[in-house]
């Protein structure tokens, strides 16, 4: 029987990678099927083999990879047996791949429209002019309003969400039947992530796309995927309908992944991290590869585990039926403490009326379309606009908001990594605003930062040991003879093996590099850390371990954090208070409990409604329009142009008053508290 167009079938696929001293079994006997018009999600930790599946389907495996066994078929065609030229014709025209990091995929020297149109010229025989016109149409199709201007821009001039949309537009250009997406929303904030998922659902319904969706974000998987395959250490351990797997996980690893997810409104205990690490796939266990980390393991688990079918589920666990309704053990006696310093303690960090404005000569804000030409006009953008906040010893202040809201600039301004234009700053009771950089030595030791992008913050020419040792030596934390031992302890603290000290950053995964950044920040034993998206690249289990670690350090050492993240579930779990930022201003601030319940600021409500959840409830999401172009400081409410509760010209022309539902809770809005409470949910659809 001939398969329907767009059908993908993988049978018994085993792939190895050559490494010094042997080989790594990246995939072992993996079998997957994706029917036309359906979405299969592949889920697992970093190193489990998810991306290898995508690269094998597309024929993009690196030279050191070898297919040891198996078959990959698309519409019944054996892809592994195709000649390279035939594979190239198929790739792009009928199969397309959206990579995780659009900035590393898009050519920085070519305009976006040219890159999208390139596939149309190659695969559809269009002229460059016709391809460019079609590229503009595709950009509109993926939700970009100013499509002609974006087509004329370079990748570095676009935001992360815009670049991801452009990458999807390029993948869709030749109208493929199969779309593979490798972590397409990892670096996006919740509203842009929700818009990308909306787009994929619309395109799938419109075009009948078959999608293979790779992700470690289980909330996203629950929303987008019809079926899910759980991959662990190169093996499929559970496969079934997404709703059924998430409602009743049967394999212990699936149970552990779901238990590790922070839930909105649940903050009583530590997260249930999965202990241990993936096995060494240079010599994988002959029995269950998860046994060393499994709370249900028995001696019999040392025997080879085969895939069996049980209750409509494919499982690799001989105890699956027996433990199907046994939950993953969740900590019950390790409650999260409050701020270690207590509410009467003097603030550790005090910012008053902080301001920072950038003059942009390039980028989306400065871009204008004049006729058929894209020109750039300088524009002043207030990244931080009169922000005041306090953080006490041992307190975690979460900072949330969309990309471009000013979160990172605020964090760096507090540390004087960016010079403020105005306002005052105190850390540890010492005024640091206006103090020369040469006089900030003491502050640099007690105030550290974990950067968002470890690739740009870790020196590629230094080993991991040298990177972590640098602050130890720079500040004289320990004698030189003890530095190596301290580096090993710091690596263990962030769940990395000691031998990683000899590796270079390019030899590690994104999540592993992020843990190195955290270890480096902890090296000086700081009192205050700015955490700028510290867990955005981490798997849910490693994320849980890092969040627990940060909470432990807060409780044990009194370390305070400004915790910046687009993952509101993580922020709500860890933070004592939450500040919501938009276009340089704090729209709402209060305790975590206060931010999690109405009355909310309309922007806070939209953010909370966009958080993907594993229970599959997305019916009440508020769909915000695209953000208007940035310009000079707004005279009224900065959110007025997108606000679903806008009440008229007053929102555009006058600064909103500060409302105080409680002494610890404030928000800026022209609506009354009663109106906010009554109207919450009225604009949802």
C-alpha positions in Angstrom: 0.0 0.0 0.0 1.4 3.4 -1.0 1.7 5.8 1.9 -0.1 9.1 1.8 2.0 12.1 0.7 4.0 13.6 3.6 4.2 10.3 5.6 7.4 9.8 7.6 8.5 6.3 8.8 11.6 5.5 10.8 12.3 1.9 11.6 15.1 0.4 13.8 17.4 3.4 13.3 20.8 3.2 15.1 23.4 5.9 14.7 26.9 6.1 16.2 29.3 9.0 16.4 33.1 8.6 16.2 34.8 10.1 19.2 38.4 9.9 20.5 38.9 6.4 21.8 35.8 4.8 20.4 32.2 5.6 19.4 29.0 7.0 21.0 25.7 5.1 20.5 23.5 8.2 19.8 20.4 6.3 18.7 19.6 2.7 19.3 16.8 0.9 17.4 14.5 4.0 17.2 11.2 3.6 15.4 8.7 6.4 14.7 5.8 7.0 12.3 4.2 10.4 11.5 1.0 10.4 9.4 0.2 13.2 7.0 -1.3 16.2 8.7 -0.2 15.1 12.2 2.4 16.3 14.6 4.8 14.0 16.5 6.9 15.5 19.3 10.2 13.9 20.3 11.0 14.8 23.9 14.1 14.1 26.0 17.0 15.6 27.8 20.1 17.1 26.1 22.2 14.2 24.7 19.2 11.9 24.3 19.5 12.0 20.5 16.5 14.2 19.6 18.5 16.4 17.1 20.2 13.3 15.6 16.7 12.1 14.6 16.1 15.4 12.7 19.5 15.4 11.1 19.1 11.8 10.0 15.8 12.5 8.3 17.2 15.5 6.5 20.4 13.9 5.5 22.5 16.4 7.4 24.4 14.1 9.8 28.0 15.2 10.3 30.9 13.3 8.9 31.7 11.5 12.2 28.2 10.0 12.3 27.4 6.6 10.8 24.1 4.8 10.4 24.6 1.4 11.9 21.2 0.0 11.1 17.6 1.0 10.2 15.5 2.7 7.6 14.2 6.2 7.1 11.3 6.5 4.6 9.4 9.5 3.3 6.4 8.6 1.2 7.8 5.1 0.9 11.2 6.4 -0.5 14.2 5.1 1.4 16.0 8.3 2.2 19.2 6.6 3.4 19.6 4.9 0.0 19.2 8.1 -2.1 22.1 9.5 -4.0 23.3 12.9 -2.6 21.8 14.9 -5.5 18.4 13.2 -5.2 18.5 13.9 -1.5 19.2 17.6 -2.1 16.3 17.9 -4.5 14.0 16.4 -2.0 15.3 18.5 0.9 13.9 22.0 0.8 11.3 21.2 -1.9 9.3 18.6 0.0 11.1 18.5 3.4 12.2 21.4 5.5 14.0 21.9 8.8 13.6 24.9 11.2 16.7 25.0 13.5 16.8 26.0 17.1 18.9 29.2 16.8 17.9 31.3 13.8 20.8 33.7 14.3 23.4 31.0 13.7 21.4 29.7 10.6 20.6 32.9 8.8 23.4 34.4 6.7 24.4 37.7 8.3 25.5 39.1 5.0 22.3 38.6 3.1 19.0 40.4 3.5 16.1 38.3 4.9 14.1 38.4 1.7 17.0 37.1 -0.4 17.5 34.2 2.0 13.8 33.2 1.9 13.6 33.6 -1.9 16.8 31.5 -2.5 14.8 28.2 -2.0 12.2 29.4 -4.5 14.9 30.1 -7.1 16.6 26.8 -6.6 13.5 24.5 -6.1 10.7 26.3 -8.0 12.7 28.0 -10.8 11.5 31.5 -10.0 13.3 34.6 -11.0 15.0 36.5 -8.2 12.4 39.3 -8.5 9.4 36.9 -8.3 11.1 35.1 -5.4 11.5 38.3 -3.5 7.9 39.2 -4.0 6.9 35.8 -2.8 9.2 36.1 0.2 7.3 39.3 1.3 4.0 37.3 1.0 5.5 34.5 3.1 6.6 37.0 5.8 3.0 38.3 5.9 1.8 34.7 6.2 3.9 34.1 9.3 2.4 37.2 11.0 4.9 40.0 10.2 3.0 43.2 9.5 5.8 45.3 8.0 6.8 42.5 5.7 8.4 44.6 2.9 10.7 46.3 5.4 11.7 43.1 7.1 12.5 41.5 3.8 15.0 44.3 3.2 16.6 44.0 6.6 19.6 41.9 7.7 19.1 39.2 10.4 21.0 41.2 13.1 18.4 44.0 12.7 15.5 41.7 13.8 14.4 40.5 17.2 14.6 36.9 18.2 10.9 36.3 17.5 11.2 38.0 14.1 14.2 35.9 13.1 12.4 32.7 14.1 9.4 33.7 12.0 11.7 34.5 9.0 13.3 31.1 9.4 9.8 29.4 9.4 8.9 31.5 6.3 12.1 30.2 4.6 11.3 26.6 5.5 7.8 27.0 4.1 8.8 28.8 0.9 8.9 25.7 -1.3 5.7 24.4 0.2 7.1 21.2 1.7 5.0 18.3 2.9 7.1 17.6 6.0 8.3 20.3 8.4 10.8 19.4 11.1 11.2 21.8 14.0 14.2 21.5 16.3 13.5 23.5 19.6 11.9 26.4 17.6 10.6 28.3 20.6 13.3 27.8 23.2 14.6 31.3 23.2 11.2 33.0 22.8 9.1 34.8 25.4 5.7 33.3 26.2 3.6 35.7 24.0 5.9 35.2 20.9 6.0 31.5 21.6 2.2 31.3 21.7 2.1 33.3 18.4 4.5 30.9 16.7 2.5 27.9 17.9 -0.7 29.6 16.6 1.0 30.1 13.3 2.1 26.4 13.1 -1.4 25.2 13.9 -2.9 27.5 11.2 -0.3 26.5 8.6 -0.8 22.8 9.4 -4.6 23.1 9.0 -4.2 25.2 5.8 -1.5 23.1 4.1 -1.9 19.7 5.6 1.7 19.7 6.9 3.3 16.8 8.6 5.4 18.0 11.5 8.2 16.4 13.6 8.5 18.7 16.6 11.6 18.4 18.8 11.4 20.1 22.2 12.2 19.8 25.9 9.3 22.2 26.7 6.5 19.8 27.8 3.9 22.6 27.9 4.6 23.4 24.3 4.5 19.7 23.3 1.2 19.3 25.1 -0.3 22.0 23.0 1.1 21.4 19.6 1.6 17.6 19.3 -0.9 14.8 18.5 1.5 12.1 19.5 4.7 12.1 21.6 7.8 9.9 21.7 9.9 10.0 24.9 13.6 9.5 24.0 16.2 8.6 26.7 19.9 7.9 26.1 19.2 7.2 22.4 16.2 4.8 23.0 12.5 5.3 22.8 11.1 4.5 26.3 7.4 5.6 25.8 5.3 6.5 22.8 1.6 7.3 22.5 -1.1 10.0 22.1 0.1 13.2 23.8 -3.0 13.7 25.9 -2.9 10.2 27.2 0.8 10.1 27.9 0.6 13.4 29.8 -2.5 12.4 31.7 -1.2 9.0 32.8 2.6 8.6 32.2 3.6 5.0 32.5 7.4 4.9 32.1 9.4 6.2 35.1 11.4 8.6 33.0 8.2 10.2 31.6 6.9 10.4 35.2 10.1 12.2 36.2 10.0 14.7 33.4 6.4 15.7 34.2 7.1 15.9 37.9 10.0 18.2 37.4 7.9 20.9 35.8 7.0 23.9 38.0 3.3 24.6 38.0 1.8 28.1 38.4 0.5 28.6 41.9 2.4 25.6 43.4 5.4 26.7 45.4 5.4 24.8 48.7 8.2 22.4 48.0 11.4 21.8 46.0 11.0 20.7 42.4 11.2 16.9 41.9 14.5 16.8 39.9 15.6 13.5 38.4 18.8 12.5 40.2 22.0 11.5 38.3 22.9 12.0 34.7 22.5 10.3 31.3 24.7 7.1 31.1 27.9 7.2 29.2 26.9 6.2 25.7 30.4 5.1 24.8 29.6 2.0 26.8 25.8 2.0 27.3 24.2 -0.3 29.9 23.1 -3.7 28.6 19.9 -3.4 30.6 17.6 -0.4 31.3 19.5 2.7 30.5 17.4 4.7 33.1 17.8 2.2 35.9 20.6 4.1 37.7 18.2 7.1 38.1 14.9 5.2 38.6 13.2 5.0 42.0 11.4 1.8 40.8 14.5 -0.1 39.7 15.0 -3.7 40.6 17.8 -6.2 40.0 15.8 -7.5 37.0 16.2 -4.1 35.3 19.8 -5.1 34.5 18.4 -7.4 31.8 17.8 -6.0 28.3 14.5 -4.1 28.0 12.4 -4.6 24.9 9.6 -2.4 23.5 6.2 -3.7 24.4 2.6 -2.5 23.8 0.4 -1.9 26.9 -2.9 -0.1 27.0 -2.3 1.4 23.5 1.1 2.7 24.6 4.6 1.6 23.4 6.9 1.2 26.4 10.4 0.0 27.3 9.9 -1.0 30.9 9.2 -4.5 32.2 7.4 -2.9 35.3 5.3 -0.4 33.3 2.0 -2.0 34.0 2.8 -2.6 37.6 3.9 1.0 38.4 1.6 2.8 35.9 -0.3 4.5 38.7 2.7 5.0 41.1 3.7 8.7 41.1 7.2 9.9 40.8 8.5 10.7 44.4 8.0 14.4 45.1 9.8 16.1 48.0 7.4 16.6 50.9 9.6 17.6 53.8 11.8 20.2 52.1 9.6 23.3 52.0 10.9 26.5 50.4 11.7 29.1 52.9 10.9 32.8 52.7 13.6 35.5 52.3 16.5 34.6 54.5 16.9 38.2 55.7 13.4 38.6 56.9 11.1 41.5 56.1 12.7 44.0 58.5 16.2 43.6 57.0 17.6 46.7 55.2 17.5 46.3 51.4 20.7 44.9 49.8 20.0 46.5 46.4 18.2 49.8 46.0 17.5 51.4 42.7 15.7 54.8 42.4 14.4 56.3 39.1 16.9 54.4 37.0 16.9 55.5 33.4 18.8 54.3 30.3 18.0 55.4 26.7 19.7 54.1 23.6 19.9 55.9 20.3 19.4 53.3 17.6 20.7 53.9 14.1 20.1 50.3 12.9 17.6 47.6 13.7 13.8 47.3 13.4 13.1 50.4 15.5 15.1 52.6 13.1 13.9 50.9 10.0 11.6 52.7 7.5 10.3 51.7 4.1 10.4 54.7 1.6 9.1 53.6 -1.7 10.9 50.4 -2.4 13.9 51.3 -0.4 14.6 50.4 3.3 16.2 53.3 5.1 17.2 53.8 8.7 16.4 56.9 10.8 18.0 57.3 14.2 15.5 56.8 17.0 15.8 57.2 20.8 14.5 54.2 22.7 14.0 54.3 26.5 15.2 50.8 27.5 14.8 51.6 31.3 12.4 54.4 32.0 12.3 55.6 35.7 12.5 52.1 37.4 12.6 51.9 41.2 13.0 48.7 43.1 14.5 47.1 46.2 15.8 43.6 46.8 16.5 42.4 50.4 19.1 39.8 51.5 18.0 36.3 50.6 15.1 37.6 48.5 14.4 36.6 44.9 12.8 39.3 42.8 11.5 37.8 39.5 11.5 40.0 36.5 9.3 39.0 33.6 8.2 40.6 30.3 8.5 40.1 26.6 11.8 40.4 24.7 12.7 44.0 24.3 11.0 45.1 27.5 14.2 46.2 29.1 14.8 43.3 31.5 18.4 42.6 30.5 19.3 46.3 30.3 17.9 46.8 33.8 19.9 43.9 35.2 23.1 45.1 33.6 22.5 48.7 34.7 22.1 47.6 38.3 25.6 46.0 38.0 27.0 49.0 36.2 27.8 46.9 33.2 25.6 49.4 31.4 26.0 53.0 32.5 22.7 54.6 33.6 21.6 58.0 32.3 20.0 58.9 35.6 18.8 57.7 38.9 20.6 56.3 42.0 22.0 52.8 42.9 23.1 51.3 46.2 24.4 47.7 46.8 25.2 46.7 50.3 24.5 50.2 51.6 27.2 51.7 49.3 26.3 54.2 46.6 27.7 52.9 43.3 26.0 55.2 40.9 28.5 57.6 39.4 31.5 55.8 41.1 34.4 55.2 38.7 34.7 51.6 37.5 38.1 51.3 39.1 36.5 51.8 42.5 33.9 49.0 42.1 36.2 46.1 43.0 34.4 45.2 46.2 31.0 45.4 44.5 32.2 43.2 41.7 32.9 40.4 44.1 29.6 40.6 46.0 27.4 41.1 42.9 27.7 38.7 40.0 25.7 37.8 36.8 24.7 34.7 34.9 24.5 35.8 31.3 21.7 34.7 29.0 23.9 33.4 26.2 26.8 31.2 27.4 28.2 31.0 23.8 29.1 34.7 24.0 30.1 34.8 27.7 32.5 31.8 27.9 35.9 32.3 26.4 36.3 29.7 23.6 40.0 29.5 24.1 39.9 28.6 27.7 39.1 25.3 29.3 36.1 25.1 31.6 38.5 24.7 34.6 40.3 27.9 33.6 37.0 29.8 33.1 35.8 28.9 36.6 39.2 29.4 38.2 39.5 32.9 36.9 37.4 34.6 39.5 38.8 32.4 42.2 42.3 33.7 41.4 41.2 37.2 40.5 39.7 37.9 43.9 41.9 35.6 46.0 39.0 33.4 47.1 41.3 30.4 47.9 45.0 29.8 47.8 46.4 28.8 44.4 47.0 25.2 45.5 43.3 24.8 46.3 41.8 26.3 43.1 41.5 22.9 41.3 39.7 21.3 44.2 37.3 24.3 44.4 36.6 24.1 40.7 35.7 20.4 41.0 33.3 21.3 43.9 31.7 24.0 41.8 31.2 21.7 38.9 29.6 19.1 41.2 27.3 21.8 42.6 25.9 22.4 39.1 25.8 18.7 38.3 28.7 18.5 35.9 31.4 15.7 36.2 34.9 16.8 37.3 36.5 15.8 34.1 34.6 18.5 32.3 37.2 20.9 33.7 39.4 19.8 30.8 36.8 20.5 28.1 36.4 23.6 26.0 33.0 25.4 25.6 32.4 24.1 22.1 32.6 20.5 23.4 29.6 21.0 25.5 25.8 21.2 25.0 24.0 24.5 25.5 22.6 23.4 28.8 26.0 22.3 30.0 27.5 25.6 29.1 24.8 27.4 31.0 25.7 25.4 34.1 29.3 26.5 33.7 28.1 30.1 33.7 26.2 29.5 37.0 29.3 27.8 38.5 31.5 30.8 37.5 29.0 33.2 39.1 29.0 31.2 42.3 32.8 31.1 42.5 33.1 34.5 44.3 30.5 33.6 47.0 28.4 36.6 46.0 25.6 38.2 48.1 23.6 39.2 44.9 23.3 37.6 41.5 21.6 38.8 38.4 20.3 35.7 36.7 19.5 36.6 33.1 17.5 33.7 31.6 19.7 31.1 33.5 17.5 28.1 32.8 16.1 29.0 29.3 18.3 26.4 27.6 18.0 23.6 30.2 15.9 20.5 30.1 13.2 20.3 32.7 15.1 17.9 35.0 18.3 20.0 34.9 16.2 23.1 35.2 14.6 21.7 38.4 18.0 20.9 39.8 19.3 24.4 39.1 16.2 26.1 40.5 16.5 23.9 43.6 20.2 24.9 43.8 19.4 28.6 43.6 16.7 28.2 46.3 19.1 26.3 48.5 21.8 29.0 48.2 19.2 31.6 48.9 18.0 29.8 52.0 21.5 28.7 53.3 23.7 31.7 52.4 21.2 34.5 52.1 22.1 35.1 48.4 19.7 37.5 46.7 18.7 37.3 43.1 17.2 39.4 40.4 15.8 36.5 38.4 15.1 37.4 34.8 13.2 34.9 32.7 10.5 34.5 30.1 9.4 31.2 31.8 6.8 32.6 34.2 6.2 29.1 35.8 9.8 29.0 36.9 9.7 32.6 38.2 6.5 31.9 40.1 8.1 28.9 41.7 11.3 30.5 42.8 10.5 34.2 43.3 9.3 35.9 46.5 8.2 38.9 44.5 7.6 39.5 40.8 8.0 42.6 38.7 6.3 42.8 35.3 8.2 45.0 32.8 7.1 46.5 29.5 8.9 49.0 27.3 11.3 50.0 30.1 8.6 50.5 32.8 7.4 48.4 35.7 3.8 47.7 35.0 3.1 45.7 38.1 5.0 44.5 41.2 4.0 42.4 44.2 4.5 39.2 46.0 4.3 36.1 43.9 0.9 35.2 45.4 -0.5 38.7 44.5 0.8 38.6 41.0 -0.8 35.1 40.4 -4.3 36.2 41.3 -6.5 39.1 40.0 -6.9 42.0 39.8 -4.0 42.0 37.3 -2.6 44.6 35.1 -3.9 43.8 31.6 -0.3 43.1 30.4 0.3 40.7 33.3 -2.9 38.9 32.5 -1.9 38.5 28.9 1.5 37.0 29.9 -0.1 34.6 32.4 -2.7 33.5 29.8 0.1 32.6 27.3 2.0 30.2 29.6 1.8 26.7 28.0 0.7 24.1 30.5 0.9 20.3 30.5 -2.8 20.0 31.3 -3.6 21.3 27.8 -5.9 24.1 28.9 -5.2 27.0 26.4 -8.8 28.1 25.7 -8.5 31.4 27.7 -5.3 32.8 26.1 -5.3 36.5 25.3 -4.0 37.1 21.8 -2.2 40.4 21.8 -1.6 42.3 18.5 2.0 42.6 17.3 4.0 45.2 19.2 4.0 48.7 17.5 7.3 50.1 16.4 9.4 51.6 19.2 10.0 55.3 19.2 10.5 58.1 21.7 9.1 57.9 25.3 5.4 57.5 25.4 3.3 60.3 26.8 0.7 57.9 28.1 0.6 54.2 29.0 3.3 52.4 27.1 1.0 49.4 26.7 -1.9 51.3 25.3 -1.3 50.4 21.7 -1.8 46.7 22.4 -4.1 46.7 25.5 -7.3 44.8 25.2 -8.8 46.9 28.0 -7.9 50.3 26.5 -10.6 52.8 27.5 -9.9 55.8 25.2 -7.6 58.7 24.6 -6.6 59.0 28.2 -4.6 55.8 27.9 -2.6 57.4 25.0 -2.1 60.8 26.5 -1.7 60.5 30.3 0.6 58.5 32.5 -1.5 55.9 34.4 -1.9 56.3 38.1 -0.4 53.8 40.5 -3.0 51.5 42.1 -2.2 49.7 45.3 -4.4 46.6 46.0 -2.2 46.0 49.1 0.9 47.7 50.7 3.2 45.2 48.8 1.3 45.2 45.5 1.1 48.0 43.0 0.2 48.4 39.3 0.0 51.3 36.8 -3.4 51.5 35.0 -6.2 54.0 34.3 -8.8 51.3 35.1 -9.9 51.1 38.7 -9.2 47.9 40.7 -12.9 47.1 40.7 -13.0 47.4 36.9 -9.9 45.2 36.5 -11.4 42.5 38.7 -14.8 42.6 36.9 -13.4 42.7 33.4 -10.7 40.1 33.7 -11.3 37.5 31.2 -13.8 39.5 29.1 -11.4 39.9 26.2 -10.3 36.3 26.2 -11.3 34.1 23.3 
